[in-house]
Amino acid sequence: MTSPSLSANDLAKRVLSVASLPQIFIKVEETLNNPNSSNLDLAKILEEDPALTAKLLKLVNSAFYGFTAKVEIVPQAITVVGTQQLRNLVLACSVLKVFQHLPDDIINMESFWRHSVACGIAARALASLRNENDIERFFVTGLLHDIGRLIMLMELPQQMPQVFSQAQDNKQLLYQAEKELIGFNHARLGGLLLKNWKLSDRMVEAVTYHHSPKLASNFPIDAATIHCADIIANASRLGSSGEQFIPPLNEQAWDILKLPPNAIEHIFATLKEQYHDAIEFILGDE
Amino acid sequence: MPRIALSKAETGMIVTEDVKGPKGQPLLGSGVELNEKHLRILKTWGVQHITVEGEEAEDAASNIKLPNDCLEQAVELMKPVYRHTNSKNPIIQQLFKQSVYHEAYQLYSSGKQ
């Protein structure tokens, strides 16, 4: 069925027809892009989906944010968290829905999302240490960084078992085995999917180059953050996206983040503090 | 100047870098001595980290003493996982230390049950 010469672009386009983002996210995007809309319009859209509303409010009231006063209604959540941040959290929930029916046979899906959440928290914590604005963007980018591998599992069911067994037998990094056997790796494919979903160039570049951060020419900080967060998430052993090894660290990527010397210890502490709540937000029952 | 989690911030500490809210709005200026009200405001705005005056804190992760056999077992488990990394890099060394500790803690708590 699948021809070996299939390009990453063809694959990402093909996935687009079966994996489109849910209507709620598209509506949220439209509202945010419309200068005449208000926070109340946004709140109305979110409240149409009670399961999502409940999830968002639970997260906003958890250790992930650590607000003292209880946030009980959506307009209040929008005010304290911010519209862009809320949009990113809706995006996180939306993407999860797209991939919720994938089988567990090659990669355990729960473990995959656990790794993704760990990477998201690590990326958000790195951004917070750097005093970046809009740290939620980093959480979502971290959450989506390995999404290309899910497309590979969906669309290349014959080739992926070979990729895994070659990586295992040769003690090779999975993304290198992907490149050798398929012609491109999951990072590139994930970037193309995000691009086709019309997500921001920052996100696209950070996902595309999370294993080769020096190629990120427009958003080197975003790519370096996801690169380092992925390595930290792998080292924490919280979940796995199928990779058995810790990917090599690009020292330049670490250096441009200009982090304090105790950053690693700090990120591990943040993981411990926020992992449970973030997992419940992402994987918890609706 | 250490950058610390807001949960570790105390009154009397001097902020050495401007503190911004989640949307980039200025909350506190550099040089301010933290009081109860400041801490409450920062918490309300969801600030996660601030930079304060003082020395870098010592490694706080090793405050629980783990048995040596758990630590040794964790080192053996983690070594092969690091085969593609540069073990001379100080960041990788820190990561290794943290992940060994994390793994040893898992071994220790599963052994206790």
Chai-1 contact restraints between the chains, C-beta under 6 A:
chainA,res_idxA,chainB,res_idxB,connection_type,confidence,min_distance_angstrom,max_distance_angstrom,comment,restraint_id
A,Y65,B,G46,contact,1.0,0.0,6.0,A-B,restraint_1
A,F67,B,G46,contact,1.0,0.0,6.0,A-B,restraint_2
A,T68,B,K43,contact,1.0,0.0,6.0,A-B,restraint_3
A,T68,B,T44,contact,1.0,0.0,6.0,A-B,restraint_4
A,G82,B,P22,contact,1.0,0.0,6.0,A-B,restraint_5
A,G82,B,K23,contact,1.0,0.0,6.0,A-B,restraint_6
A,S128,B,Q48,contact,1.0,0.0,6.0,A-B,restraint_7
A,S128,B,H49,contact,1.0,0.0,6.0,A-B,restraint_8
A,L129,B,R3,contact,1.0,0.0,6.0,A-B,restraint_9
A,L129,B,H49,contact,1.0,0.0,6.0,A-B,restraint_10
A,N133,B,G24,contact,1.0,0.0,6.0,A-B,restraint_11
A,L173,B,H84,contact,1.0,0.0,6.0,A-B,restraint_12
A,A235,B,L95,contact,1.0,0.0,6.0,A-B,restraint_13
A,A235,B,S99,contact,1.0,0.0,6.0,A-B,restraint_14
A,F245,B,V81,contact,1.0,0.0,6.0,A-B,restraint_15
A,F245,B,H84,contact,1.0,0.0,6.0,A-B,restraint_16
A,I246,B,V81,contact,1.0,0.0,6.0,A-B,restraint_17
A,I246,B,Y82,contact,1.0,0.0,6.0,A-B,restraint_18
A,I246,B,T85,contact,1.0,0.0,6.0,A-B,restraint_19
A,P248,B,H84,contact,1.0,0.0,6.0,A-B,restraint_20
A,P248,B,T85,contact,1.0,0.0,6.0,A-B,restraint_21
A,L249,B,I92,contact,1.0,0.0,6.0,A-B,restraint_22
A,W254,B,I91,contact,1.0,0.0,6.0,A-B,restraint_23
A,P260,B,R3,contact,1.0,0.0,6.0,A-B,restraint_24
A,N262,B,E56,contact,1.0,0.0,6.0,A-B,restraint_25
A,I264,B,Q94,contact,1.0,0.0,6.0,A-B,restraint_26
A,I264,B,L95,contact,1.0,0.0,6.0,A-B,restraint_27
A,I264,B,Q98,contact,1.0,0.0,6.0,A-B,restraint_28
A,E265,B,A61,contact,1.0,0.0,6.0,A-B,restraint_29
A,F268,B,Q98,contact,1.0,0.0,6.0,A-B,restraint_30
